[in-house]
Amino acid sequence: MFTYQIKMGEVEVTGWEGPAVERLKVPKSMEDLPVTSIGEWAFSNHRDLEELILPEGMKTLGWYALSGCSRLQRIKLPQTLEVLGGSAFKNCSSLKELELPGGLQELGPHFLEGCQELSALALAEDHPHWKVLDGILYTKDGTRLLAAPPGWNGSFHSPETLKEIVGEAFWGCKGLDALFLDKSVTYVGNHAFYGCPISELTLSESLVGMGEWAFGRGKYLEKVSIPIHQELPDEVLSGLRRILEGRTLRAYQGSSRSMEILFDHRQLQDLLFSYAMGSFQPGPEATGVYREELVRHQDAIFRKILEVDGVDGLHVMEELDLVDSDNIHGLLEEASRKQATHCMLYLLEVQNRRFGLDEGIKGLDDPWDIDF
């Protein structure tokens, strides 16, 4: 049987105390009074429930109302529903379809958290203020992104009309691995992509603000690209620095100023070292930035390259005219035995190339076990 309470002539359903059932249909009225709401936690953790039908005339589905209903697959939301509470469907892990009704006006935070089987949202065609594009909920004019289903997979490329991604919009989308924000995007809200394993991030040149942990903790980030010619505000760079703190990226593209702000000394040297060793190739504009930074940090990178016998990296340094007698003399005065040995082998290779002896020297590698 349903439990309920009466408030100002209207009924709020507070729970179900009958036997475990697979299907429930909430009546339209009780005691000749209209049922207008489902209370907080009302049907939470009813793990046998697979289908729930709610009556027309109902206006509110409370916070956590169906949380933990792990077998729930179907729910009919009434067109009169106005408020969908936060975490209302939390961990409804079998829910594959959900149509938001035409009268809905308010969405609570991460109302779909843990619904990993839900890969697309649907919306009543007559909704006056919202629309669905590729399974994601937007305002009618497409300027604000309101909610994405947790089962979203792959990359997200923002549409040209989008200006704002609201807080927690992609909360817990565990299949979202790449994010590309168009130049129209100006703001990303608090925790908008929290819990998303984003490995590649490209930011909009128009981005002027971002909320706390907007892109999550950055645990999976490997590639980051930000505008080179249009500097992002310090507020945005500071927020991004917090996310990138302690991370080792495989590739980065941005201006010299942004590199100095975003990365600590170790991170910056790791990036420059990776570039010198040919681990990644930035775009034409970013190549100039990396070469400028190599000049600034040449001594440290020179030593790091020699520490791993990075002949390829030394060729990059040589192309930039950063390998000369002065820095080699300076290095040898302070070098470890390993660094000095690699430096001398590099110089031998340079001489071999000049005399056309490369192939002959390489032929000595196997019988003499010498790595030139």
C-alpha positions in Angstrom: 0.0 0.0 0.0 1.1 3.6 -0.6 1.9 5.9 2.3 1.1 9.5 1.9 0.5 12.8 3.6 -2.0 15.6 2.9 -0.8 19.2 2.6 -3.2 22.0 1.9 -5.7 19.8 0.2 -3.2 17.9 -2.0 -1.6 14.5 -1.6 2.1 13.8 -1.4 3.0 10.1 -1.8 5.8 9.3 0.7 6.4 5.6 0.0 5.2 2.0 -0.7 4.8 -0.5 2.2 3.3 -3.4 0.3 5.1 -6.5 -1.0 8.0 -6.2 -3.5 6.6 -5.5 -6.9 7.9 -5.1 -10.4 5.2 -2.6 -11.5 3.6 0.3 -9.7 0.9 2.7 -10.8 0.3 5.7 -8.6 -3.4 6.7 -8.4 -4.6 10.1 -9.5 -6.3 10.8 -6.2 -6.5 9.6 -2.6 -9.3 10.4 -0.2 -10.8 12.4 -3.1 -7.8 14.7 -3.1 -5.4 15.1 -6.1 -2.0 13.5 -6.0 0.4 16.3 -6.9 3.8 15.1 -5.7 6.1 12.2 -4.9 8.1 13.0 -1.8 11.8 12.7 -1.2 13.2 9.2 -1.0 9.6 7.9 -1.6 10.5 4.8 -3.7 14.3 4.7 -3.1 16.0 1.3 -3.1 13.0 -0.6 -4.3 15.2 -2.9 -6.3 12.5 -5.1 -7.7 10.7 -2.2 -9.4 10.9 -2.3 -13.1 8.1 0.1 -14.2 6.5 3.1 -12.6 3.5 5.0 -13.9 2.8 8.4 -12.5 -0.6 10.2 -12.8 -1.4 13.3 -14.8 -1.9 16.3 -12.5 1.3 15.5 -10.5 3.7 18.4 -10.4 6.8 17.4 -8.3 9.1 14.4 -8.2 11.2 14.8 -5.1 14.9 14.5 -4.4 16.1 10.9 -4.4 12.6 9.7 -5.1 13.7 6.7 -7.2 17.4 6.5 -6.2 18.8 3.0 -6.0 15.9 1.4 -8.1 18.5 -0.5 -10.0 16.0 -2.6 -12.1 13.8 0.3 -13.2 13.6 0.3 -16.9 10.4 2.3 -17.7 8.8 5.3 -16.2 6.0 7.5 -17.5 6.3 11.1 -16.4 3.1 13.1 -16.6 3.0 16.1 -18.9 2.0 18.2 -15.8 5.3 17.5 -14.0 7.0 20.8 -13.3 9.9 20.0 -10.9 12.3 17.1 -11.1 14.3 16.9 -7.9 18.1 16.4 -7.6 19.3 12.8 -7.7 15.8 11.7 -8.4 17.0 8.8 -10.6 20.4 8.3 -9.0 21.8 4.8 -9.7 18.8 3.7 -11.8 21.3 1.7 -13.7 18.9 -0.2 -15.9 17.0 2.9 -17.2 17.5 3.1 -20.9 14.7 5.6 -22.0 13.4 8.8 -20.5 11.1 11.4 -22.0 11.0 14.7 -20.2 7.4 16.2 -20.3 6.3 19.4 -21.8 5.4 21.1 -18.6 8.8 20.5 -16.9 10.4 23.8 -15.7 13.0 22.8 -13.1 15.8 20.2 -13.1 17.6 19.3 -9.8 21.4 18.8 -9.8 22.7 15.5 -11.3 19.2 14.1 -11.4 20.4 11.2 -13.7 23.6 10.4 -11.8 24.6 6.7 -12.3 22.1 6.0 -15.1 24.8 4.6 -17.3 22.5 2.8 -19.7 20.8 6.0 -20.6 22.6 7.3 -23.7 20.0 9.8 -25.0 17.3 12.0 -23.6 13.9 12.6 -25.2 11.7 15.6 -24.8 8.0 16.3 -25.5 7.8 18.1 -28.8 5.6 20.9 -27.4 8.1 22.0 -24.7 8.1 25.8 -24.9 11.6 26.5 -23.6 13.9 23.4 -24.3 15.0 21.2 -27.1 17.0 18.0 -27.5 19.9 17.8 -29.9 21.8 14.5 -30.3 20.3 13.2 -27.1 21.4 16.3 -25.0 19.1 18.9 -23.5 19.5 22.6 -24.5 17.5 25.7 -24.2 15.3 26.4 -27.2 17.8 28.8 -28.8 20.7 26.4 -28.3 22.8 28.9 -26.2 22.7 26.9 -22.9 23.4 23.2 -22.5 21.3 21.9 -19.5 21.9 18.2 -19.2 23.5 15.2 -20.9 22.7 11.5 -20.3 25.3 9.7 -18.2 25.5 7.0 -20.9 26.9 9.5 -23.5 29.9 7.9 -25.2 32.8 9.3 -27.3 33.7 12.9 -27.9 31.6 16.1 -27.6 31.9 18.9 -30.1 29.9 21.9 -29.0 27.5 23.3 -31.6 28.1 26.8 -32.9 25.2 28.3 -31.0 26.3 27.2 -27.6 27.5 29.9 -25.1 27.2 28.2 -21.7 27.4 24.7 -20.3 25.6 24.8 -16.9 27.0 23.3 -13.8 27.0 19.5 -13.5 25.6 19.1 -17.0 27.8 16.1 -17.9 28.2 14.9 -14.4 29.3 11.2 -14.4 29.4 10.7 -18.2 31.9 7.9 -17.9 32.1 7.4 -21.7 33.0 11.0 -22.6 36.7 10.9 -23.5 37.3 14.1 -25.6 35.9 17.6 -25.4 36.1 20.3 -28.1 34.6 23.7 -27.3 33.7 25.9 -30.2 34.7 29.6 -30.2 31.2 30.6 -29.2 31.4 29.0 -25.7 32.0 31.7 -23.0 31.3 29.8 -19.7 31.5 26.3 -18.2 29.8 25.9 -14.9 30.8 24.2 -11.6 31.6 20.5 -11.9 30.1 20.5 -15.5 32.3 17.5 -16.5 33.0 16.0 -13.1 33.6 12.3 -13.3 34.2 12.3 -17.0 37.4 10.5 -18.1 38.4 13.3 -20.5 41.8 12.6 -22.1 41.7 15.4 -24.8 40.5 19.0 -24.1 40.3 21.9 -26.5 39.1 25.2 -25.1 37.3 28.0 -26.8 39.1 31.3 -27.5 36.0 33.1 -26.1 36.0 31.4 -22.7 35.9 34.1 -20.1 34.9 32.0 -17.0 34.8 28.6 -15.6 33.4 27.2 -12.3 35.0 25.1 -9.7 36.5 21.9 -11.0 34.6 22.5 -14.3 36.5 19.8 -16.1 36.8 17.4 -13.1 40.0 16.5 -11.5 41.9 16.0 -14.7 43.0 12.5 -13.8 42.9 11.2 -17.4 44.0 14.4 -19.3 46.7 13.7 -21.8 46.3 16.4 -24.5 45.2 20.1 -23.9 44.9 22.8 -26.5 44.1 26.4 -25.8 44.1 29.5 -28.1 47.6 30.8 -29.0 46.7 34.3 -30.3 43.8 35.0 -28.0 44.9 34.9 -24.4 42.4 33.4 -21.9 41.6 35.4 -18.7 43.7 34.7 -15.6 40.6 33.3 -13.9 40.3 30.6 -16.5 44.0 29.8 -16.5 44.1 29.6 -12.7 41.2 27.1 -12.7 42.9 25.0 -15.4 46.2 25.1 -13.5 44.5 23.6 -10.5 43.1 20.8 -12.7 46.5 20.2 -14.3 48.5 20.3 -11.1 50.9 17.3 -10.9 49.8 15.9 -14.3 52.1 14.8 -17.0 50.6 15.6 -20.4 51.5 13.8 -23.6 50.8 17.0 -25.7 50.0 20.6 -25.1 49.3 23.5 -27.5 49.0 27.1 -26.3 50.9 30.4 -25.9 54.2 30.9 -24.0 52.3 32.9 -21.4 49.8 30.2 -20.8 52.6 27.6 -20.5 54.3 29.6 -17.8 51.1 30.0 -15.9 49.7 26.5 -16.2 52.8 24.4 -15.5 55.3 24.2 -12.8 59.0 23.8 -13.6 59.0 20.0 -13.8 55.8 19.9 -16.0 57.2 22.5 -18.4 60.5 20.7 -18.8 58.7 17.4 -19.4 56.7 18.9 -22.2 59.8 20.5 -23.8 61.7 17.3 -23.5 58.9 15.3 -25.1 58.8 17.8 -28.0 62.5 17.7 -28.5 62.4 13.9 -28.5 59.7 13.9 -31.1 57.0 12.4 -28.9 54.4 14.7 -30.4 54.2 17.3 -33.1 52.3 20.5 -32.2 50.6 22.6 -34.9 52.6 25.1 -37.0 51.7 28.0 -34.7 52.6 26.1 -31.6 55.9 24.9 -33.0 57.2 28.5 -32.7 56.1 28.6 -29.1 58.0 25.4 -28.2 61.1 26.6 -29.9 61.0 29.9 -27.9 60.6 27.9 -24.7 63.5 25.6 -25.6 65.7 28.6 -26.0 64.7 29.8 -22.5 65.2 26.4 -20.8 68.0 25.2 -23.1 70.5 24.2 -20.3 68.1 22.1 -18.4 66.6 20.4 -21.5 70.1 19.8 -22.9 71.1 17.9 -19.7 67.8 16.0 -19.6 68.3 14.9 -23.2 71.8 13.7 -22.5 70.7 11.8 -19.4 68.7 9.4 -21.7 71.1 9.5 -24.6 68.5 11.5 -26.6 70.3 11.9 -29.9 67.0 12.9 -31.7 66.5 15.6 -29.1 70.0 16.9 -29.6 69.3 17.2 -33.3 66.4 19.5 -32.5 68.6 21.5 -30.2 71.2 21.7 -33.0 68.6 22.9 -35.5 67.9 25.8 -33.1 71.6 26.6 -32.8 71.4 25.7 -29.2 74.3 23.2 -29.4 77.6 25.1 -29.4 81.0 24.9 -27.8 80.1 27.1 -24.9 77.2 25.1 -23.6 79.0 21.8 -24.3 82.0 23.0 -22.3 79.7 24.2 -19.5 77.9 20.9 -19.5 81.0 18.8 -19.4 82.3 20.7 -16.3 79.2 19.7 -14.3 78.1 16.6 -16.1 77.7 13.2 -14.6 79.7 10.4 -16.2 76.6 9.2 -18.0 75.8 12.7 -19.5 79.4 13.3 -20.5 79.6 9.9 -22.3 76.4 10.6 -24.2 77.6 14.0 -25.1 80.8 12.6 -26.6 78.9 10.0 -28.5 76.7 12.7 -29.9 79.7 14.7 -31.0 81.1 11.6 -32.7 77.9 11.2 -34.5 78.0 14.8 -35.7 81.5 14.3 -37.0 80.5 11.0 -38.7 77.6 12.8 -40.5 80.0 15.5 -41.7 82.4 12.9 -43.1 79.6 10.6 -44.5 80.5 7.7 -42.1 77.1 7.2 -40.5 76.4 3.8 -42.1 79.9 2.5 -41.4 79.8 3.4 -37.7 76.3 2.0 -37.3 77.7 -1.3 -38.6 79.9 -1.5 -35.4 76.8 -1.5 -33.1 76.2 -5.3 -33.2 79.8 -6.7 -33.0 81.0 -4.1 -30.5 77.8 -3.6 -28.6 78.3 0.2 -28.8 75.3 2.5 -29.1 76.2 5.4 -31.3 
